[in-house]
């Protein structure tokens, strides 16, 4: 039984992580701590029967706890993940892993030295629809691929949302852009790189609010990505080939019980292909547990972390952003 503690009463922990964790018999959630809004603890205790710890450090130093889950704002990931790793804890951290390539590299090095799991929770990558779409494209569903496009964006949230706070690691680059970048890695493979990028702000906000990037690989395949924290909701992937076009609109956020639809358009007409229902958050937690005893998987997670962090850093550098 893997005993895990939670650092922070985030919404994603309440709505997604804990419901999935409670279904996994390999884990026991030992406790949760909250240092910024302790009023949230009661909700977690009542819903999931979890006892509260005094603070984050108490969980990190608890010798009976094997792992920690960190759903804090991005700027807080590095110090708490580092402390947890140095105390021998496996770390399951929400995206992005940190706010810089340098910080992520340091965490990876500590995890490697101590043979600890360090997983960044881009859970959508484990949804069965991703593998099915890639399979259909490889089989020539739309012929030779000419271009891929991905978009992830959402309307403005409450003014006090951490996403708009520079000190907490806010900004579209570290939020919505991370999803698009991870998808580019999945679709284009290990030779993926960032070719062009833009980051844009909005008056009244201290962080980047929307932008775009173009990714390519050694084979010449291209994915154009767009991302925003001030837009009409978009969560889609479109692939254009020489014999047709494929489109799906829940590529990042398909919930359990939802049947994703791939809309196919060719010279023969239009049709809808049902993709598999799945529970990607549950699979992400399963991967975390699997990596405890799987050196190959653990090393792959390290590699994926570094590739993701490097591409996000490249977007910042290419765009010339000083945000």
ZIDAWO-V946629 format. One record per residue. N is the residue number from 1. RES is the residue in one small letter. D_LAST is the distance of its C-alpha to the last C-alpha in Angstrom with 1 decimal. Layout:
# ZIDAWO-V946629
n->[N,N]
res->[RES,RES]
d_last->[D_LAST,D_LAST]
This chain:
# ZIDAWO-V946629
n->[1,2,3,4,5,6,7,8,9,10,11,12,13,14,15,16,17,18,19,20,21,22,23,24,25,26,27,28,29,30,31,32,33,34,35,36,37,38,39,40,41,42,43,44,45,46,47,48,49,50,51,52,53,54,55,56,57,58,59,60,61,62,63,64,65,66,67,68,69,70,71,72,73,74,75,76,77,78,79,80,81,82,83,84,85,86,87,88,89,90,91,92,93,94,95,96,97,98,99,100,101,102,103,104,105,106,107,108,109,110,111,112,113,114,115,116,117,118,119,120,121,122,123,124,125,126,127,128,129,130,131,132,133,134,135,136,137,138,139,140,141,142,143,144,145,146,147,148,149,150,151,152,153,154,155,156,157,158,159,160,161,162,163,164,165,166,167,168,169,170,171,172,173,174,175,176,177,178,179,180,181,182,183,184,185,186,187,188,189,190,191,192,193,194,195,196,197,198,199,200,201,202,203,204,205,206,207,208,209,210,211,212,213,214,215,216,217,218,219,220,221,222,223,224,225,226,227,228,229,230,231,232,233,234,235,236,237,238,239,240,241,242,243,244,245,246,247,248,249,250,251,252,253,254,255,256,257,258,259,260,261,262,263,264,265,266,267,268,269,270,271,272,273,274,275,276,277,278,279,280,281,282,283,284,285,286,287,288,289,290,291,292,293,294,295,296,297,298,299,300,301,302,303,304,305,306,307,308,309,310,311,312,313,314,315,316,317,318,319,320,321,322,323]
res->[x,x,x,x,x,x,x,x,x,x,x,x,x,x,x,x,x,x,x,x,x,x,x,x,x,x,x,x,x,x,x,x,x,x,x,x,x,x,x,x,x,x,x,x,x,x,x,x,x,x,x,x,x,x,x,x,x,x,x,x,x,x,x,x,x,x,x,x,x,x,x,x,x,x,x,x,x,x,x,x,x,x,x,x,x,x,x,x,x,x,x,x,x,x,x,x,x,x,x,x,x,x,x,x,x,x,x,x,x,x,x,x,x,x,x,x,x,x,x,x,x,x,x,x,x,x,x,x,x,x,x,x,x,x,x,x,x,x,x,x,x,x,x,x,x,x,x,x,x,x,x,x,x,x,x,x,x,x,x,x,x,x,x,x,x,x,x,x,x,x,x,x,x,x,x,x,x,x,x,x,x,x,x,x,x,x,x,x,x,x,x,x,x,x,x,x,x,x,x,x,x,x,x,x,x,x,x,x,x,x,x,x,x,x,x,x,x,x,x,x,x,x,x,x,x,x,x,x,x,x,x,x,x,x,x,x,x,x,x,x,x,x,x,x,x,x,x,x,x,x,x,x,x,x,x,x,x,x,x,x,x,x,x,x,x,x,x,x,x,x,x,x,x,x,x,x,x,x,x,x,x,x,x,x,x,x,x,x,x,x,x,x,x,x,x,x,x,x,x,x,x,x,x,x,x,x,x,x,x,x,x,x,x,x,x,x,x,x,x,x,x,x,x]
d_last->[43.1,39.5,38.5,34.9,33.1,30.0,27.2,26.1,27.6,24.9,26.0,25.8,28.1,30.6,30.6,30.2,30.4,33.5,35.6,35.2,35.8,38.9,40.4,40.0,43.0,41.4,39.2,40.0,37.2,38.4,36.1,32.8,31.0,28.5,27.1,25.0,27.3,30.8,32.3,31.1,33.3,36.5,35.3,34.8,38.0,40.0,38.8,38.8,41.0,38.6,39.1,36.3,35.5,34.9,31.4,29.1,30.7,34.1,33.3,31.7,34.9,37.4,39.6,40.8,37.4,36.6,33.0,30.1,27.9,24.4,22.9,20.5,16.8,14.8,13.9,17.7,18.9,19.0,21.1,23.5,23.9,24.6,27.1,28.8,29.2,30.6,33.0,34.2,32.6,31.5,28.1,27.2,23.5,21.6,18.9,16.5,18.5,15.7,11.9,12.7,15.7,17.0,17.4,19.0,21.3,22.5,23.4,25.2,27.1,28.3,29.3,31.2,33.1,34.2,34.9,32.7,31.1,27.3,26.4,23.2,24.3,23.6,27.0,27.4,28.1,31.4,32.6,35.8,34.7,32.3,35.3,37.6,35.4,35.0,38.8,39.7,37.5,39.1,42.5,41.9,41.3,39.8,41.0,38.8,35.1,33.5,30.0,28.1,25.5,23.5,21.6,20.2,19.0,20.2,20.5,18.6,19.7,20.6,18.3,18.3,17.3,15.1,13.0,11.5,11.1,8.0,10.7,12.6,10.2,9.7,8.4,10.6,9.8,11.2,13.8,15.6,14.5,16.1,19.4,19.5,18.7,21.4,23.8,23.3,24.4,27.3,28.5,27.9,28.9,28.1,27.6,24.6,21.8,18.8,19.9,17.4,14.1,12.0,8.9,9.4,8.6,11.7,13.2,13.4,10.5,7.4,5.8,6.4,10.2,12.1,12.6,15.3,16.5,19.9,21.6,25.0,27.6,30.4,32.8,30.8,29.9,26.8,24.6,22.3,19.8,17.9,16.0,15.1,15.0,16.7,19.7,23.3,23.7,23.8,24.7,26.6,27.7,29.8,31.7,33.7,36.7,39.7,41.9,39.7,36.5,35.4,33.0,32.1,29.9,29.4,28.1,25.6,27.3,31.0,32.6,35.9,38.9,37.0,38.5,35.8,37.2,36.7,37.7,39.5,40.5,43.0,45.9,48.0,46.1,43.6,43.7,41.8,41.6,41.2,38.9,39.5,38.7,36.9,35.1,32.0,30.9,34.4,34.3,31.0,32.8,35.9,33.9,32.7,36.3,37.6,35.3,37.0,40.0,38.7,37.4,36.6,34.4,32.7,31.9,30.7,28.2,26.9,26.6,24.9,22.3,21.5,21.6,19.2,16.7,17.1,16.6,13.3,12.2,13.8,12.0,8.6,10.7,12.9,10.5,9.1,5.5,3.8,0.0]
